[in-house]
Structure formats: C-alpha cells, structure tokens
C-alpha cells in the first residue's frame, strides 16, 4: 500500500514530464490521424492522470507489432503471388465485359494491396432477416460431415445460442470437427462454464483477446469484428448478424433487427476458410494449415467428389483488414467503389464516422450529380457514436446527398451498392473503428443481378425511412447541436 502511495506521489510530482514524454511519443513515434493526435493531447492536458491510463488501454500501438505476425503468416502460407495472378486472369475473363472494363483495375488493386483473389464460380444468397438467416444456418450445420468453423464478434448465452449449440454438440459427437472463435470483448457476457460445457462435448473454442477483468488490458481497443462460418469448405457465411436474441428481433429496446448477411457457395469459401484459419492460428494456438484436408474440402464435396459447377457465375473478392494490416484495405476498397460510381451510390451503415478521404469522396460524388443515398438507424445503441453519425450525415445533406433514417427497428446492415453493378457487404461499418482498429472482412461482389437484389432491398427499406432534408437538419435544436459537436470531437476515439 505504501509503495502504491509513493508511486502516486512520484507521478503527481513529475506529471509535467510524464505528459511531455507521452506527447512526444504520440506526435513523433506513431502514425496517427492529426485529429486523433490533437484529441489525445487535449485529453492528456485536461485529464492528466486518467488520460494517461486511457491512452495505455485505448490508444497505444505496442501490440500492433505483435499482430503483424498474422500478416507475415498470411503472406507465407497463402497462395503465392504468381498463382494468384494466374487465377485472377483466368477468372476476370469470366466477368461481364462491361464489369471487366470498368472494375478490372479495382480487382487488381485488391489483389495487390489485400492479397484478395478474384473467384468467379460462386452462388450467393442474401438474408436481411435474422430468423431466416439462422434457420438456414442450422439446416446447413446439420448437414456438416467434416468440419464446422464458426467466428462471431458477439455470442450470447440466450435462446438463439440454445438452438445452435445442441446442433454443434451433436455434430461433434458424430465426429465432425467443430471450432468456435469469439471476441473477448464482444462475447464478454458469455459465462465461462458455458464454454467449458462445449469443450466437454468435443467442441474446440478460442478467444481472440480474452477479457481484461482484473487486469489492465492493453489490447481492449482492438476487436475482432468478423463474422464467418465455414461448413465443410462448401458453404460460407459472412455479414452483420451476431448470435443473440436481439438479432432475431426479440429485443424490446431495438425491435425488428434489419441486417444483411451473405451465404456463399463456391470458390470464395476458400478465402473465408483461410481468413478463419489465420485468426484461429493466432487465438487458438493451432496451425490449421498443417492439415491440408481443411483446404481440400474447399474444393471437394463428400467422399472427395468434386463440387458441381454452381449455377451462378458470380465474381467475389474477400477483403480483410485490421490493426495487423499495413494498409487500410477495407477503407480503400470502399473508397475505390465510391470513385468508380457514375450514376448512384447506396450506403447502409449503423455507424457513419468516415475519415476525411471517404467523406470528401462522397461529397464530391454528390456535388457531381451522382445520386448518393445514405441510410442510418433512427435509434442509438451507442450514444456518442449515434450523435457523431448524425453530425457527419449532416455534411452529406449539405452536399445534396439524400439521407434517410430507418424507423422500423434497428438498422445494422453494412453495404455499399454502386450503379446496380458492384456491391460490397460484410462486417465493416463506414467508420474509423472499422477502418483502423477492428479486424473486419467484406465480400466485394462483381455481379449485376446480386447487386440489384441488394439495391431492391435498400429501396424497399425506404418505405420505413424518414428523409432528412436540408431544411429539417438546419432546424435541429441547440441541445442536439451540442451533442453532435461534442460527439464529433471524440470521433477519432470512437
């Protein structure tokens, strides 16, 4: 106790020097957005002691060097660049001629910067309702014969998981390899005894950055926000739904839950499987790449038979990025899609806190006569994020974009649809956290029919929306303006 008091006294006496040293580190030794730098400097100035600990937990980059090992493993174990280029050239020829001419450079950019192979032999189903999505998932899980790999940001021990867990336990007892990867922060409410029960049933579990209760966690600000399911290498799921009763629309707080989730069958499942394996290698301390059967199954069906050619020839690239990435691949892919637009851009996101590059691109597009439409939720699940979102939305309203607030429950969908030709859906919001701090994964789809289905769902959602006009936005009250500006000031930290 006496030692703690002495440490505290020393910190108070040397507070100026501690703050000065930390300020030098923030400014000169870490790559940060200038707005984030100024925000942290202000926090250190006005809240010197607590600000120091907040910085340690939420802002320091010490563990990023360790996280880069994931990227190094990916570079070493994934398909070589030459084979990727051969595969890419083979598949890009199968794209529609117009898509190939207009988006070929985007395909190559994603390969070069994110290592994302274009696959063309895919079929895609779209789910916007949680009950339909999880009913389909359970049907596919019951048919698993080799392995089930599940990764979610949030897993809650409620009635939804109560429906899924028995299926997983039954499959594990039948000899199917079952692995569950979850985020320590997002799934913090799941009791430890439940994970123990699953392990006793033969299911392997791993936590990506375990909870920090009882100790200082210097990784709390980095979250694995990915939602991936791979079944036997033949079927994959990626999108916005987590596992919890609210995602079925059974929450009194949120009401109906509007989200977007993709079911993919075809070669793109290989990319989802590799992404899961890389995260599992890091969190589960088990190298799945040592067992080639996990990746052979991606190309073969039961008993080694080659999968029949899918009826749809849909081009897909799986784009993943996170704090272990040297570049902001998810952000850059969004940015390139916006730049490619010629007629319209439809965006759905629960959190709209873009960086300056994305915001400027959308403003320029709207000012150039492109039909830019943004849809956000009408109710908050995080207050500061909600009001910051409303503030950034206001900038698009002033730039002549059409902005809508979804009022039929909670909008959690993440999607960008461009010109009825190309779309991007997955786990990443259009916010700084998804661009820089979260581990995210999206599917970029080069297919007119699939993109038009997503756009049709967007246009149908407009029936449940209120448009925010320039006049209405300018009439908001003083208290709303204060909440917006205060939240926006904190946006580099959100």
FIDRENFI-85318 format. One record per residue (C-alpha): residue in three letters; x, y, z. Coordinates in steps of 0.2 Angstrom, whole numbers, plus 5000, padded with zeros to 4 digits. Example, Ala and Ser with C-alpha at 12.3 -4.5 7.8 and 13.67 -1.06 7.14 Angstrom:
FIDRENFI-85318
ALA506249785039/SER506849955036/
END
This chain:
FIDRENFI-85318
UNK500050005000/UNK501450125005/UNK502350084988/UNK500750124978/UNK500650294988/UNK502450334984/UNK502250294965/UNK500650404965/UNK501650544973/UNK503050524961/UNK501850534946/UNK501050694953/UNK502750774956/UNK503350734939/UNK501650744930/UNK502350884918/UNK503750774912/UNK502650614910/UNK501450714899/UNK502850794889/UNK503650624886/UNK501950544881/UNK501550694870/UNK503250674861/UNK502850484858/UNK501150524851/UNK501750654839/UNK503350584833/UNK503350404835/UNK501650344830/UNK500750354813/UNK499050444818/UNK497750554810/UNK498150734815/UNK496350744823/UNK496750594834/UNK498350674839/UNK497550834845/UNK496150744853/UNK497350644864/UNK498450794868/UNK496950884874/UNK496450734885/UNK498250724892/UNK498150914896/UNK496450924904/UNK496450744912/UNK498250714915/UNK498250564926/UNK496650474920/UNK497150524902/UNK498750434904/UNK497850264908/UNK496550294895/UNK497950314882/UNK498850154888/UNK497150054886/UNK496450134870/UNK497750214860/UNK499450144862/UNK500150034847/UNK501349924857/UNK500449764852/UNK500249804834/UNK502049744831/UNK501549584838/UNK499949574827/UNK500949604812/UNK501449414814/UNK499749374807/UNK500149464791/UNK501849384790/UNK501049214792/UNK499749254779/UNK501049314766/UNK502049154769/UNK500649024769/UNK499349094757/UNK499349064738/UNK500949134730/UNK500849294720/UNK501149204704/UNK499749084707/UNK498549224712/UNK498949324697/UNK498649164686/UNK496949134695/UNK496549314694/UNK496749324675/UNK495849164672/UNK494349224682/UNK494249404677/UNK493949344659/UNK492349264665/UNK491649434671/UNK490449534661/UNK491349634648/UNK490749794655/UNK491249744673/UNK492949694667/UNK493249854658/UNK492649964672/UNK493249874688/UNK494749774682/UNK495949894690/UNK494949884707/UNK495149694706/UNK497049704703/UNK497149844717/UNK496349724729/UNK497449584724/UNK499049694726/UNK498549784742/UNK497549654751/UNK498049484743/UNK496249464738/UNK496049334724/UNK494549354712/UNK493449204712/UNK492149184699/UNK491249014702/UNK490049074716/UNK488249074721/UNK487649204733/UNK486049204744/UNK485549364754/UNK484749374771/UNK484049534778/UNK483049444792/UNK483849364807/UNK482649224809/UNK482849174791/UNK484749184792/UNK484949074807/UNK483648944801/UNK484648924786/UNK486248914796/UNK485548774807/UNK485048674792/UNK486748684784/UNK487648644801/UNK486548484802/UNK487248434786/UNK489148454790/UNK490148304788/UNK491948364790/UNK492148524800/UNK491248674806/UNK492148834809/UNK491248974817/UNK491849154821/UNK490749294828/UNK491149454837/UNK489649434849/UNK489049264856/UNK487749274870/UNK487049134880/UNK485249154876/UNK483849064867/UNK484749084850/UNK486349004855/UNK485248874864/UNK484648824847/UNK486348824839/UNK487348744852/UNK486448574853/UNK486748554834/UNK488548594836/UNK488748464850/UNK487848334840/UNK488948354825/UNK490448354836/UNK489948184844/UNK489648124826/UNK491548154823/UNK491448324814/UNK492748444819/UNK491948604827/UNK492848764831/UNK492148924838/UNK493149084839/UNK492449234848/UNK493049404853/UNK493449434871/UNK492649604872/UNK491149574861/UNK490749404870/UNK491149454887/UNK489449414894/UNK489549234890/UNK489949134906/UNK491449034907/UNK490548874912/UNK489648884895/UNK491248874886/UNK491848734897/UNK490248634893/UNK490548654874/UNK492348594876/UNK491748444886/UNK490648404871/UNK492148394860/UNK492048574853/UNK493648674852/UNK493448864857/UNK494649004857/UNK494549184862/UNK495349324852/UNK496049444865/UNK495249374881/UNK494349494893/UNK495349614904/UNK494349594920/UNK495549604935/UNK497049674925/UNK497549814913/UNK497249754896/UNK498249854883/UNK497349774868/UNK495549824873/UNK495349944859/UNK495749814846/UNK494249704842/UNK493949554830/UNK492349614822/UNK492249474809/UNK490849354807/UNK491249204797/UNK490549024796/UNK491348894785/UNK490548724784/UNK491548584775/UNK492348704764/UNK490748714753/UNK489748844761/UNK490249004769/UNK489349144778/UNK489849324781/UNK488949484786/UNK488249584800/UNK487249464811/UNK487949414828/UNK487249274839/UNK486049354851/UNK484149364853/UNK484149544848/UNK484749484830/UNK483049394829/UNK482049554833/UNK481649494850/UNK482349644859/UNK481149774867/UNK482549904865/UNK482849884847/UNK481349794840/UNK481549724822/UNK483349704818/UNK483749744799/UNK485449674794/UNK486249604779/UNK487149434778/UNK487849334763/UNK487849144761/UNK489149104748/UNK489448934739/UNK490948924728/UNK492748964727/UNK492649114738/UNK492349004753/UNK494248964751/UNK494649144755/UNK493449144770/UNK494248974776/UNK495949054775/UNK495449204785/UNK494649104799/UNK496248994799/UNK497349144801/UNK496349214816/UNK496249034824/UNK498149014822/UNK498349174832/UNK497049144845/UNK496948954846/UNK498748914845/UNK498348784832/UNK499048794815/UNK497648734804/UNK498748754788/UNK499648594794/UNK498048494790/UNK497848504771/UNK496148424772/UNK495348584778/UNK495848664761/UNK495548514750/UNK493748514757/UNK493548684750/UNK493748614733/UNK492848444735/UNK491248384742/UNK490848224752/UNK491848074749/UNK493148184739/UNK491948214724/UNK492248374715/UNK490848504718/UNK489748534704/UNK489848694695/UNK488748824703/UNK487348894693/UNK487849074696/UNK489549134689/UNK489749274702/UNK491449364704/UNK491949394723/UNK493449454732/UNK493549434750/UNK494349594758/UNK495049584776/UNK496049714786/UNK496349754804/UNK497649834815/UNK498849704809/UNK498749774791/UNK500049894784/UNK498649974773/UNK496850014776/UNK496149884763/UNK494349884769/UNK494350084768/UNK495250084752/UNK494049964744/UNK492550074749/UNK493550224743/UNK493850154726/UNK492050094724/UNK491450274728/UNK492750344715/UNK492050224702/UNK490250274703/UNK489450354688/UNK487550354692/UNK487250314710/UNK487950254727/UNK486850174740/UNK487550154758/UNK486850074773/UNK487850084789/UNK487350094808/UNK488950204811/UNK489450344799/UNK491050414806/UNK492150414790/UNK493950484788/UNK494250644778/UNK494650544762/UNK492950444762/UNK491950594767/UNK492750704753/UNK492450574740/UNK490550564745/UNK490450754745/UNK491250764728/UNK490150624721/UNK488550714727/UNK489150884721/UNK489450804704/UNK487650744701/UNK487850564707/UNK486350504716/UNK487150474734/UNK486050404747/UNK486450364765/UNK485350264777/UNK485750264796/UNK484750204811/UNK483450314820/UNK483950244837/UNK485650234845/UNK486550084853/UNK488050194857/UNK487550374861/UNK489150454856/UNK489350364840/UNK487550394836/UNK487750584838/UNK489350584829/UNK488550494815/UNK487150624814/UNK488450754813/UNK489350684798/UNK487750644789/UNK487350824790/UNK488850864779/UNK488150754766/UNK486450834767/UNK487351004764/UNK488150924749/UNK486550874741/UNK486650694746/UNK484950614751/UNK485050544769/UNK483750434777/UNK483450374795/UNK482750204796/UNK481250194808/UNK480650014808/UNK481849954822/UNK483749954821/UNK484749964805/UNK486349864807/UNK486649824789/UNK488349864781/UNK488349884762/UNK488949994748/UNK488049974731/UNK488650064715/UNK487750084699/UNK486749924700/UNK488349834695/UNK489549814710/UNK489249794729/UNK490149764745/UNK489449684761/UNK490149614776/UNK490649664794/UNK491449834791/UNK490549994795/UNK490950164787/UNK491850224802/UNK493650254808/UNK493550104820/UNK493149984806/UNK494550064795/UNK495950064808/UNK495549974824/UNK494449824821/UNK494849664812/UNK493549664798/UNK493049564782/UNK491949614767/UNK491449524751/UNK491549634736/UNK490349564723/UNK490549594704/UNK488849544698/UNK487349644692/UNK486049534697/UNK486649514715/UNK486949704717/UNK485249744710/UNK484449624723/UNK485449724737/UNK484849884729/UNK483049824729/UNK483149784747/UNK483849964750/UNK482450044740/UNK481149934750/UNK481950004766/UNK481550174761/UNK479750144764/UNK480150134783/UNK481350284782/UNK481150474786/UNK482150584774/UNK483250714782/UNK483150864772/UNK484251024772/UNK482851124780/UNK482450994793/UNK484350974798/UNK484551164799/UNK483151174812/UNK483851054825/UNK483951124842/UNK485451194852/UNK485551034863/UNK485650924848/UNK486951034840/UNK487951024856/UNK487850834857/UNK488350824839/UNK489850934841/UNK490450854857/UNK490250684850/UNK491150734834/UNK492650804844/UNK492850624851/UNK492550544835/UNK494450494832/UNK494250394848/UNK492650314844/
END
